[in-house]
Amino acid sequence: MRVIVLSHCLFDGLMEEMGLNDTNVEETNFAFISIIGTEECIKHYIMEDDEHYFKDHANVLNLEFDDCGEYDIMYNGHHFKTMNMAQAERTVDFIEDMVSKGVETFYIHCKAGYSRSRAVGEFIYRYCKEKDIDVEYTDRLEYMTHLSDGVLRR
């Protein structure tokens, strides 16, 4: 199994290059985790896409939370939210389901492809290692300092 973490821009480009869209995404042996910011963050703080590339599918998990570390924060009067426990539980359930179905590759993205998505990628890597599942995450060590504490702890 492979774990591939990308920025939002690279993810969109790769999906277009692969010819994947809402009509055929479930025909693959891939799993997709898309992370975008909350409406508050997108509207007032960061120029981030406000829609997921894919809609709801069995092999797609769409999440909305901000890149703000372990705790929610207030900044310039705006409330930014970290991953909550319900989202964390949904993510773990999704990963376990996809692994049990023998998914070939996890594609994970957030805005920059560093903090939120890397933490999810790291969790998948550790989960697979613990279950003695062969996992390839080639650039993992290069980005270990960028992991979101809030995501990884949950």
N, C-alpha and C positions, 0 to 999 in steps of 0.2 A: 504494500500500500504506500501511496505517496501523499505528502502534505505540501501543498503549494500555497504560499501567501503572497498576495499581490496588492498593489494600490488599486483604488477604485478605477482609475483611468486604464491601467494595464489590464485589469479584470474585464472591463467592458470591451476593450480591444481584442483580447484573447477570445472572449465568447463570440464576438462577431466573426473573427477569423475562423473559429471552429464551426461556425454556422449554428450556434445554439441560441434558442429563444424559447419563449413560453410554450410554443407548440411542440417542441421536441426534447426539452430538457430531461424529461422523465425516461426517455429512451436510452439514456447513457448509464454507465456504471460509475458515475461520479456523484459526489455530494458537494453541496454549495452552502457556504455560510457567509451571508452578506451583513455587514455592520455599517449602519449609517447613524449619524447623530440624531438627537431628539429635535423636535420642531423648534424649540427654544434656541438651541445651539445653532442650527442651520440658519434660522431667521436673523439672529442677532450677532453671531460671533464668527462663524467660519463659513467660507464658501464651499459647501459640500453638496453633493447631489442629494435631492430630497426624495428620491424614489429608488427602490431596489431594482436591479436589472431583471430579475425574475419575480413573478408573483408567487403565490403559495403552491408548492408542489411537495410531493412526498420526500424528495431528495434535496429540498431547499429549505434552509432556515434563515429567515429574515429577522434581524434584531435592530433595535433602536436604542442606543445609549451613547453618551458622550465620552470623550477621552479625557477624563478628569481624575484619574488615579483611583484610590481606594474609597473615597467618600464623595458624595455630592458636594458641589461648591456653589457659592453665590459669587458672581463676578459682574461688576457694573450693573447691578440690579437684576441680573438674569440667573436663573437656576439651571445649572448643568448637572446631569444625572449620570452616575456610574452604573455599571451593570448591576441589576438587583438580583436577589436570590431566585425569584421565579424565572428570570431569564437564564440564570446559571443552571437551574434544574432542567429547564427546557433544552438547553444546549447539551448537557450531559446525556439526557434521554435520546436526543437526536443522534449524537455521536455513537452511543451504544447501539442504537437501532441500525445505523448505517454500517458500522463495523460488523454486526451480526449478519447483515445481508451481503457481506463480502465486497463492500465498495472498493473500487480500484484507486480512486484519488479523491482527496478533499481539496477543494478550491475555497480559500478563505480570503476575504478582502474587507478593508475599511478604507477610509480616505487616503492615508499615506501608505498603508501596508506595513506599519511598524508596531505600534503599541497594542491596540485592541486585537487586531487580527493575529499578530504574533503570539499574544498570550493564549489565544484559542488554539493556534497551531502547536504551541508548546504543550498545552494540556493534552491534545490528541497524541502527540509524540510520547508523553509520559504514560498515558493510558495504554497505548499499544505495547510499549516496552513492558509494563506491568503484566499484561496479558500474554506475553511472549509472541506478539504479532510483529512480523518483520515490517518495519516502517522506514521509509526514506524521507528525510527532511534535510536536504543538502546544505542549505545556508543557515541552519539553526544557530550555530554558535556565534555567527557573525552579528546576530541581532539580540542576543540574550540581555543586553543592557536596556533594551527598548520596551520590554514587556510591561503591560499595564498591571500594576499591583492589584487593582480592584478586580480585574477579570481573573487573573491567575489565582487569587485567594478564594474567590467564590467558586 
